[in-house]
Amino acid sequence: MTNGSDQQLTILLAEDSAPDRLILESIVVKAGHRAIVASDGLEAVQAFTNQSPDIIMLDVLMPNMGGISAAREIRHLAKDEFIPIIFLTSLSDDESLVECIEAGGDDFLPKPYNPVVLQSKIKAFSRMRDMHLTLAQQKSLIEAHNRHLIQEQTVAKQVYDKIAHSGCLDLDIINFYMSPLAVFNGDVLVAEISPSGSIMILLGDFTGHGLPAAIGSMPLASTFYGMVRKGFSMADILKEINSKLHQILPIGFFCCATCIDINLEKRRMRIWNGGLPESFLFRASSNSYELLQSKNLPLGVLSEQNFRADSKRVPLEMGDRFFMWSDGVFEARNKTGEMFGEERLHRIMEGSKGSSALFDEILGQVHNHIGESDKDDDISLIEIRIEEFPVKRLNEEAHTNTKGQLVDWSMTFEVSETSLKEFDPLPLLVNIISEVPGLKDRSTTLYTVLAEMYANALEHGVLGISSKLKSTPAGFGEFYRLKHERIAALETGWVRISLTHHAEDTGGLLNIRFQDSGKGFDSGRVSQVLEGASNQVNNDPGSYSGRGFSLMRSICERLTIHPPGNDIEVDFRWHMDDGHD
């Protein structure tokens, strides 16, 4: 049936009086509609079942089955479908009219019948039925979309759960609570033990819920677990997560997050907070709190070039306790719309300072405040207790996480004369080295070492240009003229680069060795070169010759020049807790 009051309708007329039935049929047909007639309630119910009329008119008093009983039966058969029922009656007492309405009637038409009034009611109920059909269609469409959305969220949740397992959240020193607002939580909590034995935890709060949150949560979780298990630093992990979220999330979507790296053996914590509420560190020795506030923008907001992953190092003592939460705790509302609020939470923290039941008390107070009202946001709360913990358990977890990974390795790479003319091997070497957990943030320093060693091998070794030309500023022009000339004329030559890495409990040792096809140094001058490397800057500040050796010695643990001087190696030792570039 299409919209519009002038359309042809099918109208069921149930009237036991033949003259009145004829009058009604005449009025309905004259108005352009199709009439179905019945002489009692039983016939009316049967006609409704067989012909599905658009409007029904029932006489109240009929033999076999009266209009009121017929209306109840029709309403039962129609279920949720809206069929207007107009009672035809000469009754005027309130009790009878109320009974008609309670039986499912929508209006009355008094006897004797007025054609104008009857046609007006038909038009009015036709419009009402059209609106009801439209609403029913929209409701069905919304329900279908909702079922589809729930199904998509459920699938996303299943995929996410396979990626983001509980990690090390089952450790006895960790309490956590997460209450999802939707099938897929807008909050994400991931935790894992690194190969070094430190505990890394990230609490994130994405804008939105359901699929928008799932889009960001999956790469966040997979990146976090993959990089923590490989031993990457917290800074490396945050940079990688931020880069991925910045690429995939649309404008306006991001992830507020707090990330911590706790080393119980060294009793220290690193913390990075980007957009989440301030965290509380309870100091057992002073019975006070240290507030750790957000100093960064959320993950996914800034580009890779502008993002900063600088963390704060915090010393820990046994008995300390660390608390962090999403803003859903503050924004929890009761039935009147009042938020739980930051001030209320702080009062609880102060009032129960040092209490072992503080976590449960905060959670209980939040739930009491919400009561039976609907939640506005996800609620996440985490507590980490700094206490004596079996280091053996962490070491076992760390050993498990390193299975199947590259720990100790070596490689040799040779650049021949044809490549020496055009190819720069340094970006490739830095990219390989950056895959080693802990070395990505030291890539700038390592690039400096590699650049000095490669320049020495190519310029002084293969091309045979004396470094003495760089002893004066005027000699630089001649140096680069010779370099350009000799590279263009190069017919034979090579540079061989060897990298060897040994993993250690707290970091690793990278050996870098450059060999070249040149003649090398005079064997009698090797010791002079090494001595000059340490004294060059102090003895002759205006000279640039030999500065490369001095620089490598200051960066690396060991510098060795093997006779006859065309074979140089350095040892670069790094520690996980060192400052980064």
Secondary structure, 3 states (H helix, E strand, C coil): CCCCCCCCCEEEEECCCHHHHHHHHHHHHHCCCEEEEECCHHHHHHHHHHHCCCEEEEECCCCCCCHHHHHHHHHHHHCCCCCCEEEEECCCCHHHHHHHHHCCCCEEEECCCCHHHHHHHHHHHHHHHHHHHHHHHHHHHHHHHHHHHHHHHHHHHHHHHHHCCCCCCCCCCEEEEEECCCCCCCEEEEEEECCCCCEEEEEEEECCCCHHHHHHHHHHHHHHHHHHHCCCCHHHHHHHHHHHHHHHCCCCCCEEEEEEEEECCCCEEEEEEEECCCEEEEECCCCEEEEECCCCCCECCCCCCCCCCCCEEEECCCCCEEEEECCCCCCCECCCCCECCHHHHHHHHHHCCCCCCHHHHHHHHHHHHHCCCCCCCCEEEEEEECCCCCHHHHHHHHHHHHCCCCCCEEEEEEEEHHHHHHCCCHHHHHHHHHCCCCCHHHHHHHHHHHHHHHHHHHHHHHCCCCHHHHHCCCHHHHHHHHHHHHHHHCCCCEEEEEEEEEEECCEEEEEEEEEECCCCCCHHHHHHHHHHHHHHHHHCCCCCCCHHHHHHHHHCCEEEEECCCCEEEEEEEEECCCCCC
